[in-house]
């Protein structure tokens, strides 16, 4: 690593130009080719997938997005001549707008079903010529503006659908800018230098920008979800700034100790740079563990996120040393440069520092502090017991959004289940099959939990029969999920008995119900894989059995507590409406697996940076108490700054208008804060004090068979300076 750092220093201008050239080249290629993100995913061998395949067979030409215009009158009826004339004219205008291929009005011959029983709510379907992600937002906004012009004091007009919802999402750049600005403030407070503040941000932006442009090009070759760029930016900015922070901090320490710039850079990259490589590798391994779930939607996100982490690591060990070489000693503040010129050195971890005093408190009272920390983490984890997976929809959007208002109007006018109908689909080529399907349609009307049943007429030349079932409860309600199970396990098998009919329950609600079931069933296997892999890496790095076990337990505690906060806010609705994050609802099905993979990686980062310094001291002194104390004191400041930066970045993404990203932002921010300020500051050092020398035990036979992996080599001795403070970190008093 030191060789790489020296090469980047000697060719610093070339390295910077290479990165600039790569960004420009990828930017040109991305502008030319565009991106092909899509949220399609397959769930092999599930009922909803079989139903979807039959629906595609029955309606092969339906490719455009279908959205909804909903209107409601406070008094009278939507059939009144004034309302009918006003809305008919509005729908006629919409039908002539660009990208609109068809408008189905409730005032047409077959539109009676599009008017509520009380006659006060109606809706029209607007079919676009393209899928929602492909429609220009300007064209969608024309539809929205035209529809809203029909509003009067007694007439509400709202719009729903995926294309409409896409216009309500704030551009990712807004969240990224807020996160970067917040990180800049923390870095300036930590370093006291504008140059030192700017370098981690520039490095992270270079890594994230390169990764997102590359991911956009990759989306043409594989399925990558629409949330991948935003999620990658969220993760990449957080870890990228942190990784650069660790290296810049070590470099500044070397300069303050009297090393020249190239030597300080070489040592910083050879020590903190190695730790960054190890930490980045653990994050990538945890993310790629999503492949265990065998869901292509998650595979694409895993590749995008791990590519982002890998490129931020590459930027930290190549671009950052080059930029530091260009700045020279200006990475230090003016006061530090003056003291350096005067032959002085500065210790940031003096015996009187708050971190040193806190480390002494932890060493004196490990049992009490461990108990307090465990109680806090356990209390925050309690909501996990009620975790319910599902899928958020327009009903969870903020109250002020038109999609939420349209959702509520449809639910009030047509019933809560109207927003998520089920589709029972079967191949019915014979007269007997069609009779059996008709018999099933009759039986369904007597099933509890079903509001209405509509047998959809077969398309000309098609053999696919469809029955649309509207539940009495909302798509996210547990009763709706129970109804799906009841139909599949009892009602449909009874109707199929003695016939050759095979009926599959599909529709978007059933798809997400199956998605949640698939991920829930594979979650234990997934957690086991990443815990074992992470534990093996820690065992190789620190030659210990207890440290990997401690790390795994801490990761699970952080995950449990952060999920508790996530569930309380988004599932229970504690503060979600007040913060503009929408109505309470189940946690999105894929949130836990992605969050766990990210959390295990990020938690491992802090474990590596903390324990590597303890391990280095242990190798020198064989004194566990001193090793734990010194490791905590010398890493606490940088871990706290790194965690605060990550929290700022993650929270900034919460208010971007996407509920899924907001869930990630809240969950990850909570996890990092708890991990850094409770687990790594209190519980880990306290437990290691209690374990004593057992922390570093490894059976001799295992030691002989295991390969050696050096995370951070021991620091080389720094040059002595005439004004160095020789006072060591004192032993804590034995008095309580």
N, C-alpha and C positions, 0 to 999 in steps of 0.2 A: 504493500500500500504506500509506503514512503517513496518508493521508486515512481509510482504513478503521480504522487503529489509533486515530486521534484520535476517530473517531465511537464506537468501542467503549469508549474510556475515558470519554467524556462521558456515554454511556448504559450504563454498566457494569452497573448493577442490572437494566436492561431486558434486556440481552444474557444475563445469567445466568438470568433468569426465562424467557426464550425457550427456552434450552437445556433447562431443567428441564421446561418445558411440553411440549417436543417428546419428551423421554424418557418422561414420564408418558403422553402421548397415544399414542405408539407401544406402550408397555407395555400399556395398556388394549386397544388394537386387537389386539395379539398374543395377549393372554389370551383375548379373545373368539374370534378366528379360528383360533388355533393355528398350527401349521406343517405343511408337507407335504413334508418332505425325503424324497428317495428316491435310491437308487443305480443306478437303471436307466440304461442307456446303449445306444445303438445303434451298430453297426459295419456300415454299409451295404456290401453286396456282399462279405460274408465268408461262408465256409462255416458257421461256427457260428451266424450270424444266420439263415441260411436254415433250418438245422436247428431253431432255436428257434421260428421262425414255424410250422413244421410241427407241432412238439410242442404249441404253443398251440392249433392246429387240432384235434389229437387229444384233448387234455385241457383243454377250455375252462373247466371249473368248478373247477380246482385253484388256489385263491387263498391258502389258509392256509399258514403256515410249518410245515415238518415237521422235527422234531428227534429225537434218538436217546437212548435209555437203554441203556447197555451194562453187562453184568455178566460177571464172570470168577471162576471157582473155582480155588483153588490146587491142589486135588486132587479126584478124582472127576469128575463130569460135571454140566453145568447141567441135565441131564434127571433127576438124582436127585430123589426125591420131596420131600425137605426144601427143596432149592433151588427146585424147580418150584412148590411150594405158597407159599413165601415171596414169590417174584417175581410169581406170578399174582395174589396178594392185593395186592401193591404196584401192579401195573399196573391192577387194578380200581379202586383208590383214585384213581389219576391220571386215569383215564377220567371220573371224576365231578367233577373240579375245574373251576372256571370257565375259560372260553376254550379248553378241550380238546374238540375235536370227534370225535376218533377215536384209538384205540390199536391198533396192529397187533402182536400178540404172536407170538413164535417158537413158542409152544406151541399155536397154532391149526392148522387143517387145512393151510394153505398156508405154514406158518412154518418148514419144515425148512431152507430156504436161509438162515435167520437164525441158524443155529447153526453154529459152526465145525466143521471136519472132525475136530478132536481132541475136540470136545464140551465144551470148557472155557470157551468164550466165546459169548455170545449177545447179541442186541440187539432192542429193540422200537422201533417208530416211533411218535412222539407227534405227531399233527397238530393244530395250533391252528386256531381259527376265523378268525384274522386273520394278516396279514403280520407279520413279526418287529418292524418299527419301531412298529407300531400296538398291540402287546400291552403291557399294563401290567406293569411289572417285578415288582409284587407277585404277580401271577398266575403268572408264570414261576417266581418264587422258591418258590411253593407246590409246584410240580411238582418242583423241585430238592430241597426239604426232604423231600417224601414219598418220593422215590427213595432219598435218602441214608439214610433210616431203615431201609432193608432191609439195610444193610451189617452184616456180622459179621466175625469174625477171619479166616474162610476165604473170604469172599465180598466181592469188590470191586464197587462200583456207581458208575459215572460217567455224565455226560451231555454230549452234544455238540449242535451246531446253532447257527444264527444267534441265535435268541431266547435260548438259554442264554448264548451268548458276550456278548450285550448286557448281561447282568447283571454280567459280570466287569469291565466298563469303569468306571473311576473317574469320577465326575462332573467335567466340564470345570472347574467352579468351583474344585475343589481345586488343579489345576495353575495356574489363573489366580491364585489367592490366593498360592501359593508364589512365582510369578514376580513379582507385584507387591511382595511383602515384600522379596524379594531386590533388586529395583530401588530400593525405598525406602532400603535400607541404602547402596547405591552413591550415590544422590542426596544423602543426608545427609552422607556423607563428602566428596562433591564440593563441596557448598554450605555446609555447616555451619549450616544453618537449617532448622527444621522446616517453615516456610511454603514456602520454596523447594523443599524436598523434596516437599511434598504437591501443589504445583500441576501439575507434569508428569504425575503419576499421575492426578489428578482429570480433567485434560484428555483423557488417553488413554482413561480409562474412559468418559467421556462420548461420545467419538467411536466407540469400539468397541461400547458398549452400543446407541447409536443404529443403528449399522450392522447388528448382529446381529438386532435387533428388525425392522428393515426387510427384511433378508434372509429372515427367517421368513415375513413377509407375501408377499415375492416368490416364495417357494417354491410358492405356490398357482398362480402364473401361468406358471412355467417349471420345468424339471427342475434341481434343485440337490441335490448329494450330501449324505449325512449328515455327512461330515467337514467340510463348509463352515463351520459355526459355530466349531468348534474351531480349524480352520486360520486363519480370519479373526481369531479372538481372539489366536492366536499371533503373526500378522503385525502386527495392529493395535496390540497392547500394545507390541511392540518398536519399531515406527516411531513410534507416537504419543508414547511417552515421550521418544524421541530427538528428535523434531521440537520438542517443547515445551522440551526441554533446551537446544537451540541458541538458541531465542529468549530463554529466561530468562537464559542465560549472557550474551548480548549486552546485555540490559536491565540486568543487574547491573553489567556493565562501564560502561554509561552512567551509572548512579547513582553508582558509585564515582569517576567522573571529574567529578562535580559537576553533571550535568544534573538538571533536575527530572523528576518522574515522567512527566507526559504527553509531554515532549520525548524522554525516554529510550525510552519505549514506541514512539513514532512511528519513531524511528531503528532500534530493534531489529526491528520488523516490516518496515520498508522495506528492511532489509539481510538479516538472517537469515530473516525471513518470506518474502522473495522466493526465497531459496535453498531453503526448505522447500517452497514451491510447485513449484519446478523439480524438486526431488528427488522429491516425491510424484507429479508428472506422469510422471517416468521410470519409477517403480515401476508405476504404473497402465498405462502403455504396454507395459511388459514383461509384465505379467499378462494384458492383453487380447490380447497376441500369441498366447496359447493358442488363439484362434479360428482361427489358421492351420491347426491340426491337424484342424479340422472334426469334433470329437467332442463331442457335446452334454453328456456328463458333465463334461468339462473346461471347457466354456463356462460352466456354472453356477458352478463353483468360481472361475473367472476373474472373473465379475461380482461374486460375493460378496466376494472378496478385494480387488478394486480399489475397490468401494464402501466397504469398511472403510478403506482407505488415504485415499480422497478425504475421508471424513468426519473422520478424525483430522487431516488437513491443515486442514479448515475449522475444527475446534475449536481448533487451534493458532493460527490467525490471527484468530479472533473471540472465543472464550470465554476463552482464555488472557490476552489483553490486558485484558479486563474484570476477570478475577480479580486480575491484577497491579495494576490500578488500585485495586481495593478494598483491597489489602494495603499499597499505598504503599511506603515504604522498609523495611517489615518483611520484604521478600523478602531483605534482607541480614541477616547475623548481627549479634548485639549488638555485637561488637567492631568490625565494619565500620561500623555505624551511629554508634558513638562517634567513630571516626576521621573519618567524614564530617562529623559535627557540629563537629569540631575543625578542619575545613578541609583535611583531608588526602585524598589519593587513593592508590589501591593498584594496582600493576601486577602481574598474575599471571604475566607472562612476562618476568621480569627476566633480566639477563645471567647470573645464577648459577643459574637454574633447571635441573633435570635435562634438561628438553626442549631448552633452549638448548644445553647442552653436547653432547647427543646429536646435534642438528642439525649442530654443528661437526664431529663425528666422521664423519657421513655425507658432509659436503662434502669432508673431507680424504681419505676412502678409498672413493670411490663404486664403483670397479671390484671391489675385494675384497668389499665388502658386497653388491653386486649378484649376484656369483657365488654367495656363500653362500645368499642368499635364493632364487635360482633352483634351486640344488641341493636345498634343503629342499622347495620346492614340487614339484619334479619327483619327488623320492623319495616324497612323500605321494600323488602321482598314479599311481604304478605299478599299484596294484590295479585301476584303471579298465580295464586291458587284459582283465581277466577278468570284466567286468560281464556279468551274466546277468539279464535281466528276466523277471518272472513275476508270481505273485500269492501273497501270504502266506495261510496258512489256519490252522486250529486246531493243525496240527503245529508251527507256529512260536510258539505261545503259551508262556508260562512253565510250567516243569515242574510247579508247584504247582497249576495251574488244572485244573478238572474237564474242560474241553473238550480240553485237551492230553492228559490221561490217557485220556479216551474215544477220542481219535484214535489213540493208541498201542496201546490194547487192540484196536481194530478192525484196525489194520495188522498186529499180531502174530497175531491170530486168523484173519483172512481174506486177508491179503496186503497189501503196501504200496500197491497200486493200488486197493484197495477204497474208499479215501477220495476217489477222483476218477475214477469210471468214465466212459468215453466212450459217447456215444449216436449210433449210425449211423441216420439217419432218411431215409425215402424215401416219396414218393407212389407207392402200388402199387394202382391201381384195378382192374387186370386179373389174371387167373389167371397169365398169363405173367410179369407183374411180380413177383407173389408167389413164383413159382418161382425167378426170378432172385435175389430177396432171400434165399430159403432156401439157394440155392447159395452165395451170398456168406457166409452164416452158417457153412456147412460149411468153406469155404476159410479163414475167419478163424481156425479152431481150429489151423491149421498155421503161422500167422504167428508168427515170433519176437517176444517181448516181450508176448504176450497170455496172461494167466493163465486167463481163462474167457470164454466167449461165451454169452449168453442171448438167444434170440429171444423178444421180448415179445409175447404174444398180442394181436391187433388188438382194439380196442374195438368193440363192436357198432355197426354203421353207419359205422365209420371206414374210410378207405382209406390211412391212414398206417401204414407198417410201421416197427418199431423193433427194432434189435439193440443190446443192451447189451454193451460190451466192457470188461473189467477188465484194465488193464495189469499187468505184473509189477513195475513200478516205481512210485514215489510220484508224486503229481500234479506236484510241483515238480522232479522229476528231468529232466535233459536227455534221457535215453533215452525218457521219455514224450513229450516234444516231438518227438523224432525219429520216434517211432512214429506220431504224428498226421500228420506229413509223408509218411511211407512209405505209410500207408493212403490218403491223398488223391492222391498222385502215382503210385502203382503198383498197389496191391492193388485198390482200388475201380474205377479205370478199366478194369482187366483184367476185372473181373466185369461191368461195365456194357456192355462191347463187344458189339455185335450185339443189344442190347436197348434199350428206351426208358426204362430205369430211370435215375434220377439220385439218388445217395445222398450225403447231406451228413453230415460228422462234426461232432457237437455235444457238448453237456454243458459243465459249468462249466469243466473243465480246458481244453477246446478254445476256449471263449470267451476265457479269459485268455491263452491262447497266441496267438490272433488279435489280441487287444488289444495285446500286446507287439509283435507284428510290425507292426501299423499305426503305432504310435507310433515305433518304431525307424526305419521307412521315412521318416517325416516330420520326424524330429529335425533333420537338417541344414538343411532349409528353415526350420524354426522358429528355430534358432540364428542363421541368416543374417539373418532379418527383424529380430530384436531387436538384434543387433549393429549392423546398418546404421542402424536408427532411433536407437539410443543414440548412435552415432557422429555422426549428423547433428545431434542436439541439442547435443552437446559442441562440435562445430565452430561452430555458430551462437553458442553462449555465449562461447567463448574465442578465436574467430577464429584457429584453428590446425589444422594437419593432423596433427601428431605427438601432440597431447594426446588426440584421439579414438582414434587408433591405440593409444597407450599404455593408455588406459582399457579398450579392447576386449581387449587381451592380458592385462591384469591381471584382468579379469572371468573370462576363460577359465582363467587359472591358479588363481583362487580356486575356480571350479567344479570343475576337475579334482582339486585337492587335497582338497576337501571330499567329493567323490564317492569318492575313495580311502579316506578315513576311514570313510565310510558303508559301503562294500563290505567293508572289513576287519572291521567290527563286525557287520554284519547278514548278509552273504553268506558270509564266511569264519567268522563266529562268534567273533571275538576279543573275549571279555568279555561277549557278549550274554546268555548264561545267567547269569553271575555277577551281572550288574546286573538280573536279573529281566526281561529283554527278550525272552526266548524263544530257541528253537533257530535255528540258521543256516538260511538259505534265500535264494532269489533276491530281488533288490530289486523292490518293487512297480512294475509297469510304468509307472504315471503319475508316480512320484516324480521321475525326471529332468527331465521337461518342466516340471512345476510348480516344482521347486527352481531350475532354471535361470532361469525367469522372475523368481522372487523374488530370486535372487542377483544377477542383472544389475541389478535395480532398487536393491537395497540397496548393492551395490558402487558404483553410480553416485552414490548419496548421498554417500559418503565422498569420491569423486573430485571431486564438485562443491564440497563444503565445503572441501576441501584446496586445490584448484586455483583456486577463486574468489579466495581470499586471495592466492595467488601472483600471479594475473593482475592484481589490484588494485595490488600492489606493482610489478609490471612496467610498468604504465601510468604510474606515478609516476616510476620510476627508470631503466627500460630496462636494469637490471642483473640478469641471469638468476640469478647465484649468490645475490645478496641476496634476490631475489624468492622463490626456492625455500626458502632458509633461513628467512626471515621467515614465509612461509606455513606451513611445517612447525611452527615454534615456536608460532605463535599459534593453531593449530588442533589441535595434538597432544593437549593436555589434554582438550578437549571431545570429540574423536573417541575417545580412549581410554575416557572415561567412558561415552559413548554405546554403544560396542562392548561394554563390560562389562555394561551394562544389558541389551542385546539377548541376550547370551550367557546371562545369568541367566534371562531370560524364556523363551528357547528350551529351555534345559536343564530348566526346571521342568516343561515339557510332556512330557518324555521318559518320566516315570514315571506317566502317567495311565492306563495299561492298554491303550492302542491302539497296536499295532505301527506302523501307518502314521504316526501322529502322532509316535511316537518316532523314526522314520526322518527325518521333517522336522526334529524338534528337534535331533537329533545333527548332521545335515547342515548346517543353517543356523547352529547355534552354532559349528561348526568353521569354516565359511566366513567368518563375521563376525570371529572371532578371528584367523584367518589374514590376512584382508583388512586389518584395522585394525593389527595388531601386526607383521606382516611386510611386506605390500605397501605400505600407506600410510606406515608408519613407516620402512621401509628402502628397498624396491625403487623405489617411485615417485620419491621425492626423489633417490635415487642416480642413477637413469637420467636424470632431468631435469638433474642437474648434468653428466652426460656429454654430453647433447645440446646443452647451451648455448643460444645464442640461437635455434637451429633449433626449439626448443619452440614458439616464437611465430610461426613463419613461415606465411604464407598468401599464395598467388599474388594479385597485384593484381587480375587480372580476376575471380577468385572473390570477393575482398573487395567489389568493386563490385556484384556480382550478388546477394550473399547479404543477406537481411534481418538487422537487428540485434536481438539478444536479450540483455537485461541480466539476469544472474542476481543479482548483488549490486552495487548502485551504490557508488561509492567512499564511504568514510566521510566525513561532514562533520567539520570540525575540532571537537575537544572544547574546552571552556573551560579556560584555563590556571588552575592553582591554586597557591598559594604553596608548597606542599610537594611538588609533583610532582618525581619523579626523572627528570632529563633524560637519564640514561645510556641510550644506544641499545644494541640487541643487537649485541655486538662481532663483528668479522670473526674467523673462526677462524684460529688460527695456521697458517702454512704448513709448520711442522715436523711430521714424522710422529709 
